[in-house]
Amino acid sequence: MRKRGQWVGGFLDVIFPRSCLNCGRAVNGDSFRHLCQTCGRRVVHAVAPRCDTCGYPVFGAVESARTCPHCLHLDPVYGTGRTAALFQGPVRSLIIAFKYERAEYVVGDLVRLAIESPGFTDFLRGAVLVPVPLHPRKRRERGYNQSEVMAHALARAVGEGTRVADLLIRVEDTVSQTRFSRRERQTNLKNAFALAADAQILTDQRHIIIDDVFTTGSTLNACALVLRRSGLRALDVATIGHG
């Protein structure tokens, strides 16, 4: 049945060729379903050496792995942060479509991007993935929570005991953080998250908070604070993009 589906998909691609979400040209390869080969080669993976707090690759000499300029003023309450790729060019196009244009169909490309990022799936393997929650109003508007969809897709791809737990809820309907400074983001998120009423906290298991993009780390840190207060000890964060 799967082969038949693949054949039908390939036939439709010939009749109705897919367009690259980044440049608009026809998708002419099999690396990504929604990026052309040229744009696929422009993906910049977050490789080592990298910042321990956010996962951003350290291209030059720094004093320590905790002094990345992107999170220099962040006081993380979680352990380690990882990201799969830089939020620019084709990666930005995929995530923007996924997050704001109801393009849930690109999740396969985002998973592939994560799998091809050195060490990223090893970082997730065997952990409990906790998606950053959306407020119910925003979830209704978007149709789904992109972090939750991504967490489930990653758990299936990684396997080996990796699973998803919806431990958090968003209790404050905060305004968009896009234009906020770091300090404004932190203020905006104060008390925005809480533990879900039916959350089962397994303190002996490693948990990883999943979000689409690491910008200042304020959202992830706010979520991590709630989980720390619940008793979790082994707590990390991971995102698909960084920028």
N, C-alpha and C positions, 0 to 999 in steps of 0.2 A: 504493500500500500504506500509505503514511504517512497519507493522508487517511482511509483506512478505519480505521486505528488510532485516529486522533483522534476519528472519529465514534463508534467503540465506546467510547472513554474518556468522551466526553461523555454517551453514553447511560447508561453505568454510574454516572456522577456524578448523573444525575437519579434513578435507581432507588436507588442507595446513596450519598447525598450525603456528601462528605468533611467531617470535623470539623476545625476550626482547632486546631493543636497548641498554641496559646498560650491561647485562651480557651474552646475546646470548642464554640463555635457553628458552624453550617454555613458552609462556605466559599462565599461568594456573589459571587466575582469571578474574573477571569482573570489577575490580577497575580501571585499566588503560588498554587500548587496546594494548599498545606497551611497557609495563613494566610488568615483572612477579610480583607475590605477594610479593616475598622477596624484590625486588628492590623498589616496591611501598611503602613498609613500611620504606624504608630508606630515603624517602623524608623528608627534614627538613623544616617545615614551619616557616615563620618569625612571631613569636608570640610576644605579649606584655610581658614586656616592650620593646619598640623598639626606635631606633633613629628617631627623627622627620625629619631629613634631607634626609635619605636614606631608612629608614624602617628596617635596620638591627637589629635583636634582641639583646638587651643589657643583656648579661649573668652575668655581674658583676656590681659593683657599679661604677657610673660615676658622674662627677660633675653636668652635666645637660644633657637633652635629645639632645642637640646640639653638644656634644663632642665625638661622635662616632669616633674611630680611623680611620675608612674608609673614613670619610669626614671631618676630623678635619681641613684640609687646604682648604676646599671648602667654598667659600662665595656665598651661594645660592641666586639667585634672584627670586626663586619660594618660595611657602609657605611650604608645607609638602610633604615628599616623602614616598612611601610605596613600599614594595616588597612582593611577594607571598612566595618565598622559597629561600633557599640558593643554589647558583650555584655550586653544587658538586654532584658527583655520578650520580644517575639516572636523576636528573634535568639537569645537564650539558649535558648528553647524548641526552636528548630530544631536548634541545635548539640548540646544535651543529648540529644535524640532520636537524632541522627545518631551521636553518640559512644558513648552508653551503652545505647541501646534497640534497636540493630540496625536503625535506620530509614534504611537506605541510600537509600531512595526519596526522601528530602528533598534529595538532592544537587542536583537541578535548581533548587530554590528557593534554595539557597545560591549557586549559580552566578549566578542571576538577581540576587540581592542584590549580588554582586560586580560584575556588569556595570553595575548602576545606580549604583554608588558612583563619584563623579567621579574620573577619573584612575587608577582601580585597574587596569583591564585594560591601559591604556597602560604602566603600571609593569611589568607582567608580560611584555609583548609581546616576543617574540624571545629570551627568556631560557631557560635550562635550569632547570626547577623540581625542587628536591630535597626530597622529603617527609621530615618528622621520622619516624624509624622507631619501631616498637613492638618490645618484647621478644617473642620467639616465644610465650611463655606468654600474654601479654596479647592477642596477635593471635589465638590460638586461642580465647580466651574471647570476644572481641568479634566474631570472624568475618571481620574485615577491619581494615586500618589506615585510619582515617578521613582522615588527612593524605594518604595515598597516593591514595585514591579522589578526594579533593578536588583534588589536583594534576593528575591525569589529566583530570578534568572541566574544570578551568580551562584546561589546555593545548588541549583540543579547542575550547573556546569562544573562546579568544583567537586561536588559529591563528598564521599568519605566522611559522612557524619555532619557535614555543614548544613545548617538549617536556619530558618527565619523565626524570630519571635517578635510580635508586636507589643513591646513592653511600654511604649511611651504614647502619650496623647498630647495634642497641642490645645491648651486651654485658653490662650490669648490669641485673638485674630489680629495679629500685628500687621502693619503696613509693609509693603515691599522694602527690602533692605538694599536694593540695587544702588541707590544714590547716597546711601549712608556712609559716614566715616566709621572707622573701627570702634571708636567710643560710642557713637550713636547706635551702632549695631548691638553692642553689648547692653546698652540701656533699653533698646527696643525689645530685646529678648528676655529681659529680667522676668522671671516667673512665667514664661510663656509655655513651658513644658511641665508635664507631671507624669507620674507613674500610672499606667492603665489600671483600672479597678480589678481586672482579672489577671494581672501580671504575675507570673510564677518566676521568682528570682532564684536561680541556681547559682549560688555563690562560688561553687567549685568549678564552674565552666568559664572558659574565655569568651567574652562577648566583643563584637565589633560593631560600632555604629556606622551605618551606611548612608551616604548622601551623594548627590550628583556632582557637586563642585565644592572645592575648598577655596574660599576667598580670603576671609580673615580668620576663620576657625571659630567665630563667635557662636554660630548655631550648633556646631558639633560639641563645643565646650559646654554650652548650656544643657544639652542633652546628657552629656557625660556627668555633669554635676548631679542631675536627678538620679542617674543609675548608681553613682558612687554612694549617694546617701541611702540607697536601698541595700547596700552591703556588697556590691560587686567589687572584686579586687582586680581581676585580670580584665582590663577594659581598654580597647584600642579603637581607632577610627580609620575608615577607608573611603575614598571618593574615586569617581571615574576621572574627573578632570581637576586641574588646578590652575587658577588664574584670577 
